[in-house]
């Protein structure tokens, strides 16, 4: 007698699993996208300056960097050094997010200004009726 083969039922992916997978993929894509435009822009800026590499040579030598590092520690207060370190850790918004947030602020300001105008007009009428009567 022939053995019956059982069909394997594939487990359905849950919403949580799909979201986690999409989040991981988005993070990987975001990391790739961030680095490319910066490298391209840096290449465009550095190319015309390539003849000036000769002037930068003394600063690439280790003892010179050591001396300038100590001068920086002496001349720059700790506040500025720590501020610069914090700025390098900041995650900046994308251009699209910046525009969305800008429009949200503008719309909020317009709506809030409209509400203040209506309230001011209404209170003006009420005060004129009650006090100036």
N, CA, C and O of each residue as an XYZ file, in Angstrom:
532
protein
N       0.837     -1.175      0.000
C       0.000      0.000      0.000
C       0.883      1.239      0.000
O       1.936      1.307      0.634
N       0.407      2.171     -0.720
C       1.185      3.407     -0.854
C       0.967      4.283      0.373
O      -0.140      4.414      0.896
N       2.063      4.868      0.802
C       1.955      5.765      1.950
C       1.420      7.111      1.497
O       1.797      7.636      0.450
N       0.575      7.624      2.276
C       0.012      8.935      1.945
C       0.986     10.019      2.371
O       1.494     10.021      3.493
N       1.232     10.940      1.449
C       2.123     12.045      1.770
C       1.292     13.184      2.333
O       0.268     13.587      1.781
N       1.770     13.669      3.432
C       1.081     14.794      4.042
C       1.635     16.078      3.443
O       2.848     16.256      3.330
N       0.748     16.946      3.072
C       1.173     18.237      2.528
C       1.648     19.120      3.672
O       0.995     19.233      4.709
N       2.791     19.738      3.459
C       3.299     20.636      4.490
C       2.584     21.969      4.380
O       2.508     22.575      3.311
N       2.078     22.392      5.477
C       1.397     23.682      5.510
C       2.399     24.711      6.014
O       2.961     24.585      7.102
N       2.603     25.719      5.199
C       3.553     26.755      5.579
C       2.890     27.706      6.560
O       1.765     28.162      6.353
N       3.608     27.988      7.619
C       3.080     28.859      8.660
C       2.956     30.284      8.112
O       3.889     30.817      7.511
N       1.800     30.880      8.330
C       1.572     32.244      7.839
C       2.390     33.237      8.658
O       2.559     33.089      9.868
N       2.886     34.241      7.967
C       3.700     35.267      8.619
C       2.780     36.235      9.374
O       1.787     36.719      8.831
N       3.127     36.503     10.619
C       2.297     37.409     11.406
C       2.605     38.852     11.039
O       3.618     39.145     10.404
N       1.726     39.732     11.443
C       1.905     41.157     11.170
C       3.167     41.663     11.859
O       3.919     42.456     11.292
N       3.388     41.203     13.071
C       4.576     41.629     13.816
C       5.853     41.207     13.088
O       6.792     41.994     12.971
N       5.886     39.979     12.603
C       7.059     39.500     11.879
C       7.289     40.298     10.601
O       8.425     40.632     10.266
N       6.205     40.602      9.889
C       6.344     41.416      8.673
C       6.878     42.801      8.987
O       7.745     43.311      8.277
N       6.360     43.420     10.058
C       6.820     44.753     10.443
C       8.285     44.742     10.853
O       9.043     45.641     10.491
N       8.683     43.721     11.611
C      10.082     43.628     12.032
C      11.001     43.462     10.831
O      12.062     44.083     10.761
N      10.590     42.622      9.885
C      11.391     42.415      8.693
C      11.490     43.706      7.869
O      12.558     44.049      7.362
N      10.371     44.410      7.744
C      10.368     45.662      6.983
C      11.224     46.725      7.671
O      11.926     47.489      7.010
N      11.160     46.769      9.004
C      11.959     47.746      9.755
C      13.447     47.471      9.574
O      14.226     48.397      9.345
N      13.845     46.215      9.675
C      15.254     45.868      9.492
C      15.722     46.226      8.086
O      16.816     46.760      7.901
N      14.880     45.925      7.096
C      15.249     46.231      5.709
C      15.351     47.735      5.511
O      16.255     48.205      4.820
N      14.438     48.498      6.106
C      14.466     49.952      5.971
C      15.721     50.533      6.617
O      16.312     51.473      6.086
N      16.129     49.979      7.759
C      17.343     50.462      8.426
C      18.573     50.207      7.564
O      19.436     51.073      7.425
N      18.644     49.020      6.992
C      19.783     48.686      6.135
C      19.796     49.610      4.917
O      20.848     50.128      4.541
N      18.632     49.815      4.304
C      18.546     50.698      3.136
C      18.903     52.132      3.498
O      19.580     52.816      2.731
N      18.454     52.589      4.660
C      18.746     53.958      5.088
C      20.241     54.150      5.287
O      20.785     55.192      4.921
N      20.912     53.158      5.863
C      22.354     53.261      6.069
C      23.090     53.318      4.734
O      24.067     54.055      4.595
N      22.633     52.553      3.763
C      23.275     52.569      2.451
C      23.048     53.906      1.758
O      23.963     54.453      1.142
N      21.837     54.431      1.856
C      21.498     55.671      1.160
C      22.230     56.854      1.760
O      22.637     57.754      1.026
N      22.411     56.881      3.067
C      23.044     58.022      3.722
C      24.480     58.222      3.247
O      24.901     59.357      3.023
N      25.234     57.142      3.092
C      26.652     57.257      2.827
C      26.950     57.643      1.379
O      27.927     58.348      1.128
N      26.146     57.206      0.436
C      26.453     57.433     -0.965
C      26.443     58.903     -1.363
O      27.419     59.355     -1.962
N      25.385     59.687     -1.062
C      25.407     61.090     -1.485
C      26.546     61.880     -0.840
O      27.103     62.784     -1.463
N      26.892     61.545      0.397
C      27.960     62.267      1.077
C      29.290     61.985      0.380
O      30.090     62.898      0.178
N      29.526     60.740      0.017
C      30.765     60.398     -0.671
C      30.832     61.051     -2.042
O      31.890     61.521     -2.458
N      29.697     61.082     -2.749
C      29.689     61.724     -4.064
C      29.984     63.216     -3.928
O      30.784     63.766     -4.684
N      29.341     63.859     -2.973
C      29.560     65.292     -2.771
C      31.001     65.564     -2.356
O      31.604     66.542     -2.799
N      31.542     64.716     -1.523
C      32.924     64.903     -1.094
C      33.869     64.754     -2.280
O      34.846     65.494     -2.396
N      33.583     63.806     -3.154
C      34.414     63.627     -4.337
C      34.385     64.843     -5.248
O      35.408     65.232     -5.812
N      33.203     65.441     -5.390
C      33.080     66.631     -6.234
C      33.855     67.792     -5.641
O      34.468     68.566     -6.376
N      33.838     67.923     -4.331
C      34.532     69.033     -3.676
C      36.040     68.808     -3.684
O      36.801     69.759     -3.868
N      36.481     67.583     -3.489
C      37.900     67.302     -3.340
C      38.638     67.308     -4.678
O      39.812     67.676     -4.720
N      37.984     66.909     -5.771
C      38.671     66.822     -7.058
C      39.381     68.113     -7.461
O      40.557     68.056     -7.820
N      38.724     69.273     -7.419
C      39.442     70.488     -7.810
C      40.587     70.838     -6.855
O      41.513     71.555     -7.233
N      40.526     70.339     -5.634
C      41.540     70.658     -4.638
C      42.700     69.663     -4.627
O      43.605     69.787     -3.801
N      42.688     68.672     -5.533
C      43.721     67.641     -5.505
C      45.133     68.192     -5.690
O      46.060     67.613     -5.125
N      45.365     69.281     -6.449
C      46.741     69.807     -6.511
C      47.245     70.333     -5.162
O      48.453     70.469     -4.965
N      46.339     70.626     -4.244
C      46.738     71.163     -2.950
C      47.078     70.074     -1.929
O      47.320     70.375     -0.760
N      47.096     68.815     -2.363
C      47.429     67.717     -1.450
C      48.814     67.894     -0.842
O      49.070     67.472      0.286
N      49.685     68.513     -1.592
C      51.054     68.718     -1.126
C      51.062     69.549      0.150
O      51.881     69.320      1.040
N      50.148     70.516      0.239
C      50.092     71.373      1.424
C      49.569     70.627      2.654
O      49.879     70.996      3.787
N      48.780     69.583      2.426
C      48.203     68.842      3.547
C      49.151     67.779      4.083
O      48.904     67.216      5.150
N      50.214     67.502      3.373
C      51.132     66.428      3.766
C      51.692     66.584      5.180
O      51.717     65.592      5.909
N      52.139     67.756      5.611
C      52.684     67.846      6.981
C      51.663     67.497      8.061
O      52.042     67.044      9.141
N      50.387     67.701      7.787
C      49.361     67.429      8.790
C      49.014     65.952      8.872
O      48.334     65.526      9.806
N      49.476     65.162      7.896
C      49.219     63.730      7.925
C      50.320     62.979      8.670
O      50.168     61.799      8.983
N      51.402     63.649      8.948
C      52.500     63.032      9.688
C      52.094     62.949     11.158
O      51.532     63.896     11.707
N      52.373     61.849     11.768
C      51.899     61.567     13.116
C      52.347     62.585     14.179
O      51.496     63.023     14.953
N      53.614     62.986     14.269
C      53.998     63.938     15.320
C      53.285     65.279     15.191
O      52.946     65.911     16.192
N      53.061     65.707     13.957
C      52.374     66.991     13.764
C      50.941     66.884     14.272
O      50.449     67.786     14.950
N      50.268     65.775     13.940
C      48.893     65.591     14.440
C      48.875     65.558     15.957
O      47.961     66.100     16.579
N      49.868     64.931     16.556
C      49.946     64.841     18.007
C      50.038     66.236     18.626
O      49.350     66.537     19.601
N      50.891     67.082     18.053
C      51.074     68.444     18.569
C      49.782     69.239     18.425
O      49.362     69.915     19.364
N      49.147     69.161     17.249
C      47.914     69.922     17.050
C      46.783     69.404     17.927
O      45.928     70.177     18.360
N      46.772     68.104     18.190
C      45.739     67.559     19.075
C      45.880     68.155     20.473
O      44.883     68.529     21.091
N      47.117     68.245     20.975
C      47.331     68.820     22.307
C      47.045     70.319     22.319
O      46.513     70.837     23.301
N      47.389     71.018     21.246
C      47.048     72.446     21.167
C      45.537     72.637     21.195
O      45.030     73.557     21.838
N      44.822     71.759     20.492
C      43.361     71.829     20.502
C      42.791     71.596     21.887
O      41.826     72.248     22.284
N      43.381     70.676     22.616
C      42.903     70.412     23.975
C      43.150     71.590     24.899
O      42.361     71.863     25.803
N      44.247     72.279     24.664
C      44.570     73.419     25.515
C      43.729     74.636     25.142
O      43.193     75.321     26.012
N      43.620     74.896     23.843
C      42.969     76.122     23.391
C      41.443     76.027     23.344
O      40.761     77.027     23.569
N      40.898     74.844     23.058
C      39.445     74.698     22.979
C      38.899     74.219     24.322
O      39.346     73.201     24.849
N      37.949     74.941     24.864
C      37.339     74.487     26.125
C      36.624     73.143     25.933
O      36.219     72.785     24.827
N      36.488     72.438     27.006
C      35.852     71.121     26.986
C      34.420     71.198     26.445
O      33.955     70.270     25.783
N      33.732     72.290     26.723
C      32.353     72.444     26.251
C      32.282     72.303     24.734
O      31.418     71.584     24.231
N      33.168     72.970     23.991
C      33.140     72.931     22.536
C      33.509     71.543     22.013
O      32.921     71.074     21.039
N      34.472     70.885     22.648
C      34.837     69.537     22.217
C      33.664     68.580     22.412
O      33.357     67.780     21.528
N      33.012     68.664     23.568
C      31.868     67.780     23.827
C      30.690     68.104     22.921
O      29.970     67.202     22.493
N      30.487     69.384     22.627
C      29.408     69.767     21.715
C      29.638     69.172     20.332
O      28.706     68.676     19.700
N      30.869     69.223     19.871
C      31.187     68.660     18.559
C      30.970     67.146     18.545
O      30.469     66.598     17.563
N      31.345     66.477     19.623
C      31.124     65.026     19.706
C      29.630     64.708     19.662
O      29.215     63.755     19.004
N      28.825     65.507     20.363
C      27.373     65.286     20.359
C      26.791     65.512     18.970
O      25.915     64.765     18.534
N      27.271     66.535     18.276
C      26.759     66.811     16.932
C      27.035     65.661     15.970
O      26.238     65.405     15.068
N      28.138     64.976     16.149
C      28.433     63.848     15.269
C      27.503     62.673     15.537
O      27.360     61.801     14.680
N      26.868     62.627     16.704
C      25.962     61.525     17.030
C      24.521     61.808     16.631
O      23.672     60.922     16.720
N      24.238     63.013     16.199
C      22.869     63.392     15.857
C      22.416     62.653     14.604
O      23.175     62.523     13.644
N      21.194     62.177     14.619
C      20.591     61.590     13.440
C      19.723     62.665     12.798
O      18.694     63.059     13.346
N      20.150     63.131     11.637
C      19.450     64.221     10.976
C      18.293     63.677     10.165
O      18.337     62.548      9.676
N      17.248     64.495     10.026
C      16.080     64.085      9.251
C      16.400     64.151      7.766
O      17.325     64.844      7.340
N      15.615     63.415      6.992
C      15.786     63.460      5.542
C      15.120     64.724      5.008
O      14.384     65.402      5.724
N      15.387     65.026      3.752
C      14.794     66.212      3.131
C      13.269     66.105      3.125
O      12.564     67.081      3.381
N      12.775     64.909      2.830
C      11.319     64.703      2.772
C      10.678     64.932      4.149
O       9.641     65.587      4.252
N      11.296     64.391      5.199
C      10.768     64.581      6.553
C      10.802     66.059      6.943
O       9.881     66.561      7.587
N      11.873     66.748      6.545
C      11.991     68.167      6.864
C      10.860     68.961      6.235
O      10.254     69.810      6.888
N      10.572     68.688      4.965
C       9.473     69.405      4.299
C       8.126     69.088      4.949
O       7.308     69.987      5.148
N       7.890     67.815      5.282
C       6.622     67.445      5.928
C       6.451     68.182      7.256
O       5.382     68.723      7.541
N       7.515     68.199      8.064
C       7.425     68.876      9.353
C       7.272     70.389      9.185
O       6.568     71.030      9.965
N       7.920     70.954      8.184
C       7.789     72.386      7.929
C       6.352     72.736      7.571
O       5.794     73.699      8.098
N       5.753     71.957      6.678
C       4.366     72.218      6.308
C       3.423     72.019      7.489
O       2.447     72.755      7.626
N       3.699     71.040      8.340
C       2.862     70.819      9.518
C       2.911     72.045     10.435
O       1.881     72.468     10.961
N       4.097     72.612     10.626
C       4.236     73.794     11.477
C       3.498     74.985     10.862
O       2.820     75.730     11.570
N       3.630     75.165      9.550
C       2.947     76.287      8.888
C       1.431     76.160      8.999
O       0.740     77.136      9.292
N       0.924     74.963      8.765
C      -0.526     74.757      8.860
C      -0.994     75.001     10.293
O      -2.028     75.635     10.503
N      -0.251     74.509     11.276
C      -0.620     74.741     12.673
C      -0.630     76.233     12.979
O      -1.544     76.722     13.643
N       0.377     76.963     12.503
C       0.448     78.401     12.774
C      -0.726     79.133     12.145
O      -1.291     80.038     12.760
N      -1.100     78.756     10.934
C      -2.231     79.407     10.261
C      -3.530     79.118     11.002
O      -4.323     80.030     11.236
N      -3.755     77.865     11.371
C      -4.989     77.502     12.082
C      -5.041     78.191     13.442
O      -6.082     78.716     13.837
N      -3.916     78.189     14.159
C      -3.877     78.825     15.475
C      -4.118     80.331     15.349
O      -4.852     80.907     16.152
N      -3.512     80.969     14.357
C      -3.736     82.403     14.138
C      -5.198     82.689     13.817
O      -5.758     83.678     14.289
N      -5.818     81.825     13.014
C      -7.232     81.993     12.679
C      -8.098     81.882     13.934
O      -9.021     82.676     14.119
N      -7.807     80.901     14.801
C      -8.587     80.746     16.038
C      -8.407     81.945     16.969
O      -9.370     82.389     17.593
N      -7.197     82.467     17.067
C      -6.959     83.638     17.906
C      -7.706     84.841     17.347
O      -8.264     85.630     18.109
N      -7.723     84.991     16.023
C      -8.436     86.105     15.393
C      -9.933     86.017     15.672
O     -10.555     87.021     16.022
N     -10.509     84.851     15.526
C     -11.952     84.674     15.785
C     -12.259     84.955     17.256
O     -13.243     85.630     17.558
N     -11.436     84.451     18.170
C     -11.647     84.677     19.602
C     -11.546     86.165     19.927
O     -12.366     86.692     20.679
N     -10.559     86.833     19.373
C     -10.377     88.266     19.611
C     -11.574     89.067     19.095
O     -12.052     89.982     19.766
N     -12.049     88.721     17.911
C     -13.199     89.415     17.329
C     -14.451     89.206     18.190
O     -15.203     90.146     18.451
N     -14.660     87.957     18.626
C     -15.834     87.658     19.460
C     -15.778     88.372     20.800
O     -16.777     88.948     21.231
N     -14.630     88.348     21.467
C     -14.502     89.034     22.757
C     -14.636     90.548     22.588
O     -15.181     91.225     23.459
N     -14.144     91.071     21.480
C     -14.272     92.509     21.210
C     -15.749     92.900     21.141
O     -16.157     93.900     21.733
N     -16.546     92.116     20.422
C     -17.976     92.404     20.302
C     -18.680     92.297     21.659
O     -19.520     93.132     21.995
N     -18.335     91.269     22.433
C     -18.975     91.068     23.740
C     -18.613     92.216     24.678
O     -19.499     92.745     25.350
N     -17.369     92.612     24.748
C     -16.936     93.691     25.632
C     -17.587     95.011     25.227
O     -18.015     95.773     26.094
N     -17.670     95.293     23.936
C     -18.281     96.534     23.474
C     -19.765     96.582     23.831
O     -20.284     97.646     24.168
N     -20.448     95.449     23.761
C     -21.866     95.423     24.111
C     -22.103     95.619     25.594
O     -23.008     96.346     26.004
N     -21.257     94.946     26.412
C     -21.486     94.971     27.861
C     -20.943     96.275     28.480
O     -21.667     96.964     29.199
N     -19.705     96.604     28.207
C     -19.057     97.736     28.870
C     -19.495     99.069     28.282
O     -19.754    100.011     29.031
N     -19.581     99.171     26.989
C     -19.883    100.442     26.347
C     -21.382    100.734     26.223
O     -21.762    101.704     25.568
N     -22.189     99.960     26.805
C     -23.628    100.168     26.761
C     -24.085    101.209     27.691
O     -25.281    101.492     27.761
